[in-house]
Amino acid sequence: MTDAAYIILIMDTIILIISVILGIMYLLPIFFVRGFHNTSNILTGNVCLALSINTGFYVVYNIITGFYSSILKQYTIACFLYTYLPASANFLTVYALAIISINRCLVIIYQNKGLFKEKPWSFIFV
């Protein structure tokens, strides 16, 4: 790789690490502050956790592909993980956003029923 590609890779990795840190900082009050334990915050925390996991995966992914790409050529399991895990990480984020969309749709359609506005229902969704 050229020097410009390494610089871009390092900048991308730094931005991803900052995103993971900010996501976890946003997620901690949702976990620990009792006042934030409601349905919308639980689903927001799910999206935040999914994005943090996804971003953390891509930090490792960028480091391995950029600096240690010979590992991917030596081991078959590394090649499998190289192709399988990015799709899984992306599906995790999409699924978390789809859960919020389905929940909001059910709250709008069944607005007189309190079932979809309760905390246990949000945990069932997650």
C-alpha positions in Angstrom: 0.0 0.0 0.0 1.1 3.5 -0.6 1.6 6.1 2.1 -1.6 7.9 1.2 -3.6 4.7 1.6 -2.0 4.1 5.0 -2.8 7.6 6.1 -6.5 7.2 5.0 -6.6 3.8 6.8 -5.3 5.3 10.0 -7.7 8.2 9.8 -10.6 5.9 9.2 -9.6 3.7 12.1 -9.3 6.7 14.4 -12.7 8.0 13.4 -14.2 4.5 14.0 -12.6 4.3 17.4 -14.0 7.7 18.3 -17.5 6.5 17.2 -17.2 3.4 19.4 -16.3 5.6 22.4 -19.1 8.1 21.8 -21.6 5.2 21.2 -20.7 3.6 24.5 -20.8 7.0 26.3 -24.4 7.4 25.0 -25.3 3.9 25.9 -24.1 4.0 29.6 -26.7 6.4 30.9 -29.4 4.3 29.3 -28.2 1.3 31.2 -27.5 2.9 34.5 -29.9 5.8 35.0 -33.3 4.5 36.1 -35.2 7.4 34.6 -34.1 6.4 31.1 -35.6 2.9 31.3 -38.5 3.4 29.0 -39.5 1.8 25.7 -38.0 4.3 23.3 -34.7 4.5 25.2 -34.4 0.8 25.4 -34.8 0.5 21.6 -32.4 3.5 21.1 -29.9 1.7 23.3 -30.3 -1.4 21.2 -29.4 0.6 18.0 -26.5 2.2 19.8 -25.2 -1.1 21.0 -25.6 -2.6 17.5 -23.7 0.4 16.0 -21.0 0.1 18.6 -20.5 -3.6 17.9 -20.5 -2.9 14.1 -18.0 -0.1 14.4 -15.8 -2.0 16.7 -15.8 -4.9 14.3 -14.8 -2.6 11.4 -11.9 -1.2 13.5 -10.5 -4.7 13.8 -11.4 -5.4 10.2 -9.5 -2.4 8.9 -6.4 -3.1 11.0 -6.3 -6.7 9.9 -6.8 -5.9 6.2 -4.5 -2.9 6.2 -1.6 -4.1 8.2 -1.8 -7.9 8.6 -3.3 -9.0 5.3 -1.0 -12.0 5.1 -3.0 -13.6 7.9 -6.0 -13.8 5.6 -4.0 -15.8 3.0 -2.6 -18.3 5.5 -5.7 -19.5 7.3 -8.9 -20.8 5.9 -10.9 -19.8 8.9 -9.7 -16.2 8.6 -10.9 -16.2 5.0 -14.3 -17.4 6.2 -14.5 -14.8 8.9 -13.3 -12.2 6.4 -16.4 -12.8 4.2 -19.0 -13.8 6.8 -18.6 -11.3 9.7 -19.0 -8.1 7.7 -22.4 -9.2 6.5 -23.3 -10.3 10.0 -22.2 -6.9 11.5 -24.2 -5.0 8.9 -27.3 -7.2 9.4 -27.1 -6.5 13.2 -27.5 -2.8 12.6 -30.2 -3.1 10.0 -32.2 -5.4 12.3 -31.9 -3.0 15.2 -33.3 -0.2 13.0 -36.1 -2.5 11.7 -37.1 -3.2 15.2 -37.6 0.4 15.9 -39.6 0.8 12.7 -41.9 -2.1 13.6 -42.4 -0.9 17.1 -43.3 2.6 16.0 -45.7 1.2 13.4 -47.4 -1.0 16.0 -47.6 1.9 18.5 -49.3 4.1 15.9 -51.7 1.4 14.7 -52.6 0.1 18.1 -52.4 3.4 20.0 -55.2 2.5 22.5 -53.4 -0.7 23.6 -50.7 -0.2 26.1 -48.9 -3.5 25.2 -46.5 -2.0 22.7 -45.6 0.9 25.1 -44.4 -1.3 27.9 -40.8 -2.2 28.8 -41.2 -6.0 28.6 -42.5 -5.7 25.1 -39.4 -3.7 24.0 -37.2 -6.4 25.5 -39.1 -9.1 23.6 -38.5 -7.1 20.4 -34.8 -6.8 21.1 
